[in-house]
């Protein structure tokens, strides 16, 4: 790369001719004004509480799913289903769906 005229280089940021889309050059800050971009990151306490609750429930469900069922219990359920003696406990199903601890056997 060859620079033919080093005298035309802008010495600093203030000397740059900045134009933004949709703005005239009169709306740009003057050299003595400072203009900075700002980022504001905020979270509502409710959002934080919901994420914490969801994470706790997810962790609890994942640990419950990993509990293995014994072969004896599985064979007992198979036997009840094949002999049509298995009874569905709707309240136990509903309480587990609602994550109530009372339905734990």
C-alpha positions as CSV (number, residue, x, y, z in Angstrom):
1,X,0.0,0.0,0.0
2,X,1.3,3.4,-0.9
3,X,0.3,6.7,0.7
4,X,1.0,9.5,-1.8
5,X,0.1,12.5,0.3
6,X,0.4,12.1,4.1
7,X,-0.6,15.8,4.7
8,X,-4.3,15.0,3.9
9,X,-4.7,12.4,6.7
10,X,-7.1,13.4,9.5
11,X,-5.3,13.7,12.8
12,X,-8.2,12.6,15.0
13,X,-11.8,11.7,15.4
14,X,-13.0,15.4,15.6
15,X,-11.7,16.1,12.1
16,X,-13.8,13.4,10.5
17,X,-16.8,14.4,8.3
18,X,-19.5,12.2,9.9
19,X,-22.9,11.9,8.2
20,X,-25.6,9.7,9.4
21,X,-28.6,8.5,7.4
22,X,-31.6,10.7,7.8
23,X,-29.7,13.5,9.7
24,X,-28.4,16.7,8.4
25,X,-24.9,17.9,9.3
26,X,-26.4,20.6,11.5
27,X,-27.9,18.0,13.9
28,X,-24.5,16.4,14.5
29,X,-22.8,17.4,17.8
30,X,-20.2,20.1,17.6
31,X,-16.6,19.4,18.4
32,X,-16.9,20.6,22.0
33,X,-20.0,18.4,22.6
34,X,-19.6,14.8,23.5
35,X,-22.0,12.3,22.2
36,X,-21.8,8.7,23.4
37,X,-24.0,5.6,22.7
38,X,-25.6,4.1,25.8
39,X,-26.9,0.7,26.5
40,X,-29.4,0.2,29.3
41,X,-30.1,-3.4,30.4
42,X,-33.0,-3.8,32.9
43,X,-34.9,-6.8,34.2
44,X,-38.2,-6.7,35.9
45,X,-38.3,-8.5,39.3
46,X,-41.3,-10.5,38.0
47,X,-39.2,-11.8,35.0
48,X,-36.4,-12.8,37.3
49,X,-38.8,-14.6,39.7
50,X,-40.5,-16.4,36.8
51,X,-37.1,-17.6,35.5
52,X,-36.0,-18.7,38.9
53,X,-39.3,-20.6,39.4
54,X,-39.1,-22.2,36.0
55,X,-35.5,-23.3,36.6
56,X,-36.4,-24.8,40.0
57,X,-39.4,-26.7,38.6
58,X,-37.3,-27.9,35.6
59,X,-34.6,-29.2,37.9
60,X,-37.1,-30.9,40.2
61,X,-38.9,-32.6,37.3
62,X,-35.6,-33.7,35.7
63,X,-34.6,-35.4,39.0
64,X,-38.0,-37.1,39.3
65,X,-37.8,-38.5,35.8
66,X,-34.4,-40.0,36.5
67,X,-35.8,-42.2,39.4
68,X,-35.9,-45.7,38.0
69,X,-39.0,-47.9,38.4
70,X,-38.4,-51.4,39.9
71,X,-39.0,-54.4,37.7
72,X,-41.4,-55.8,40.3
73,X,-43.6,-52.6,40.1
74,X,-43.5,-52.6,36.3
75,X,-44.6,-56.3,36.2
76,X,-47.3,-55.6,38.7
77,X,-48.7,-52.7,36.5
78,X,-48.5,-54.9,33.4
79,X,-50.4,-57.6,35.1
80,X,-53.1,-55.2,36.3
81,X,-53.5,-53.7,32.8
82,X,-53.7,-57.1,31.1
83,X,-56.3,-58.4,33.6
84,X,-58.3,-55.1,33.3
85,X,-58.0,-54.4,37.1
86,X,-55.9,-51.3,36.9
87,X,-57.8,-48.3,38.3
88,X,-56.9,-44.8,37.2
89,X,-56.5,-42.3,40.1
90,X,-57.6,-39.0,38.6
91,X,-56.8,-37.0,41.7
92,X,-53.2,-38.4,41.8
93,X,-52.7,-37.5,38.2
94,X,-54.1,-34.0,38.7
95,X,-52.0,-33.4,41.8
96,X,-48.8,-34.5,40.0
97,X,-49.7,-32.3,37.0
98,X,-50.1,-29.4,39.4
99,X,-46.8,-30.4,41.1
100,X,-48.4,-31.0,44.5
101,X,-46.3,-33.1,46.9
102,X,-49.3,-34.8,48.5
103,X,-49.6,-37.3,45.6
104,X,-46.2,-38.9,46.2
105,X,-46.6,-42.6,47.0
